[in-house]
Amino acid sequence: MSTAALKQRIQDDMKTSMKSGDKARLQVIRLILSAIKQIEVDERIELDDDRIITVLDKMTKQRRESADQYEKAGRDDLLKQEMYEIEILKEFLPAELSDEEIEALIEEAISSTGASSIKDMGKVMGQLKPKVQGRADMGAVSGKIKSRLNAA
Protein backbone atom coordinates (compact mmCIF):
# COMPACT_ATOMS: atom_id res chain seq x y z
CA MET A 1 0.00 0.00 0.00
CA SER A 2 1.22 3.48 -0.77
CA THR A 3 1.25 6.16 1.88
CA ALA A 4 -1.57 8.67 1.63
CA ALA A 5 -0.46 12.00 0.19
CA LEU A 6 -1.72 13.90 3.24
CA LYS A 7 0.13 11.62 5.64
CA GLN A 8 3.31 12.09 3.59
CA ARG A 9 2.83 15.86 3.73
CA ILE A 10 2.49 15.71 7.52
CA GLN A 11 5.62 13.57 7.80
CA ASP A 12 7.56 15.95 5.54
CA ASP A 13 6.40 18.88 7.67
CA MET A 14 7.63 17.03 10.76
CA LYS A 15 11.10 16.71 9.23
CA THR A 16 11.10 20.40 8.30
CA SER A 17 10.10 21.34 11.85
CA MET A 18 12.87 19.15 13.26
CA LYS A 19 15.48 20.76 11.02
CA SER A 20 14.32 24.29 11.80
CA GLY A 21 14.15 23.60 15.54
CA ASP A 22 10.48 24.62 15.83
CA LYS A 23 9.69 22.52 18.90
CA ALA A 24 6.15 23.79 19.47
CA ARG A 25 5.13 22.96 15.90
CA LEU A 26 6.95 19.64 16.03
CA GLN A 27 5.01 18.66 19.15
CA VAL A 28 1.66 19.27 17.44
CA ILE A 29 2.69 17.37 14.32
CA ARG A 30 3.83 14.44 16.44
CA LEU A 31 0.40 14.43 18.13
CA ILE A 32 -1.24 14.27 14.69
CA LEU A 33 0.97 11.40 13.52
CA SER A 34 0.42 9.60 16.81
CA ALA A 35 -3.37 9.79 16.43
CA ILE A 36 -3.12 8.48 12.86
CA LYS A 37 -0.74 5.67 13.87
CA GLN A 38 -2.99 4.66 16.78
CA ILE A 39 -5.92 4.05 14.43
CA GLU A 40 -3.72 2.26 11.90
CA VAL A 41 -2.39 -0.10 14.59
CA ASP A 42 -5.80 -0.67 16.21
CA GLU A 43 -7.56 -1.40 12.92
CA ARG A 44 -4.55 -2.93 11.10
CA ILE A 45 -5.04 -0.67 8.08
CA GLU A 46 -3.33 2.28 6.47
CA LEU A 47 -5.50 5.39 6.52
CA ASP A 48 -6.37 7.16 3.29
CA ASP A 49 -6.61 10.95 2.97
CA ASP A 50 -10.36 11.02 3.71
CA ARG A 51 -9.92 9.11 6.95
CA ILE A 52 -6.94 11.29 7.94
CA ILE A 53 -9.11 14.38 7.37
CA THR A 54 -11.69 12.84 9.70
CA VAL A 55 -8.99 12.35 12.36
CA LEU A 56 -7.77 15.95 11.93
CA ASP A 57 -11.33 17.24 12.08
CA LYS A 58 -11.94 15.34 15.34
CA MET A 59 -8.71 16.70 16.83
CA THR A 60 -9.72 20.24 15.83
CA LYS A 61 -13.14 19.81 17.42
CA GLN A 62 -11.58 18.55 20.66
CA ARG A 63 -9.30 21.57 20.78
CA ARG A 64 -12.17 23.99 20.12
CA GLU A 65 -14.10 22.47 23.01
CA SER A 66 -11.04 22.70 25.27
CA ALA A 67 -10.43 26.29 24.18
CA ASP A 68 -14.01 27.19 25.13
CA GLN A 69 -13.52 25.66 28.58
CA TYR A 70 -10.17 27.42 29.09
CA GLU A 71 -11.68 30.73 28.02
CA LYS A 72 -14.53 30.36 30.53
CA ALA A 73 -12.02 29.45 33.24
CA GLY A 74 -9.80 32.43 32.41
CA ARG A 75 -6.82 30.23 31.55
CA ASP A 76 -5.33 32.34 28.77
CA ASP A 77 -2.07 30.35 28.75
CA LEU A 78 -3.87 27.09 27.95
CA LEU A 79 -6.28 28.85 25.58
CA LYS A 80 -3.33 30.21 23.60
CA GLN A 81 -1.84 26.69 23.27
CA GLU A 82 -5.14 25.21 22.05
CA MET A 83 -5.56 28.00 19.48
CA TYR A 84 -2.00 27.42 18.26
CA GLU A 85 -2.71 23.69 17.84
CA ILE A 86 -5.92 24.46 15.93
CA GLU A 87 -3.95 26.66 13.51
CA ILE A 88 -1.47 23.85 12.84
CA LEU A 89 -4.29 21.33 12.33
CA LYS A 90 -6.05 23.68 9.89
CA GLU A 91 -2.95 23.69 7.69
CA PHE A 92 -3.59 20.04 6.84
CA LEU A 93 -7.36 20.31 6.44
CA PRO A 94 -9.03 21.34 3.18
CA ALA A 95 -9.95 25.02 2.81
CA GLU A 96 -12.94 25.97 4.95
CA LEU A 97 -16.27 26.54 3.26
CA SER A 98 -17.82 30.01 3.29
CA ASP A 99 -21.27 30.57 4.82
CA GLU A 100 -22.71 30.93 1.32
CA GLU A 101 -21.22 27.60 0.22
CA ILE A 102 -22.55 25.88 3.35
CA GLU A 103 -26.02 27.35 2.80
CA ALA A 104 -25.98 26.19 -0.84
CA LEU A 105 -24.97 22.65 0.18
CA ILE A 106 -27.69 22.57 2.86
CA GLU A 107 -30.28 23.75 0.33
CA GLU A 108 -29.15 21.12 -2.16
CA ALA A 109 -29.26 18.34 0.46
CA ILE A 110 -32.71 19.35 1.70
CA SER A 111 -34.18 19.44 -1.80
CA SER A 112 -32.53 16.19 -2.95
CA THR A 113 -33.63 14.26 0.17
CA GLY A 114 -37.10 15.82 0.17
CA ALA A 115 -36.64 16.79 3.82
CA SER A 116 -39.60 18.69 5.18
CA SER A 117 -39.31 18.47 8.96
CA ILE A 118 -36.81 17.99 11.76
CA LYS A 119 -37.50 14.24 11.52
CA ASP A 120 -35.54 14.25 8.24
CA MET A 121 -32.42 15.69 9.90
CA GLY A 122 -30.55 12.36 9.67
CA LYS A 123 -31.06 12.12 5.91
CA VAL A 124 -29.79 15.64 5.34
CA MET A 125 -26.77 15.19 7.64
CA GLY A 126 -25.95 11.86 6.00
CA GLN A 127 -25.77 13.51 2.61
CA LEU A 128 -23.90 16.60 3.81
CA LYS A 129 -21.29 15.07 6.09
CA PRO A 130 -18.98 13.70 3.36
CA LYS A 131 -19.07 17.05 1.57
CA VAL A 132 -18.29 19.26 4.56
CA GLN A 133 -16.18 16.99 6.80
CA GLY A 134 -13.03 18.87 7.73
CA ARG A 135 -14.20 21.96 5.86
CA ALA A 136 -16.78 23.29 8.33
CA ASP A 137 -17.76 22.94 11.98
CA MET A 138 -20.33 20.14 11.93
CA GLY A 139 -22.05 21.54 15.03
CA ALA A 140 -22.66 24.85 13.27
CA VAL A 141 -23.85 23.07 10.11
CA SER A 142 -26.22 20.96 12.21
CA GLY A 143 -27.64 24.10 13.83
CA LYS A 144 -28.25 25.70 10.42
CA ILE A 145 -30.04 22.56 9.19
CA LYS A 146 -32.23 22.49 12.31
CA SER A 147 -33.25 26.10 11.91
CA ARG A 148 -34.07 25.52 8.22
CA LEU A 149 -36.11 22.39 8.90
CA ASN A 150 -37.95 24.00 11.84
CA ALA A 151 -38.86 26.95 9.64
CA ALA A 152 -40.18 24.64 6.92
Secondary structure, DSSP 8 states (H G I E B T S, - for coil): ----HHHHHHHHHHHHHHHHT-HHHHHHHHHHHHHHHHHHHHHTS---HHHHHHHHHHHHHHHHHHHHHHHHHT-HHHHHHHHHHHHHHHHHS-----HHHHHHHHHHHHHHHT--SGGGHHHHHHHHHHHHTTTS-HHHHHHHHHHHHHH-
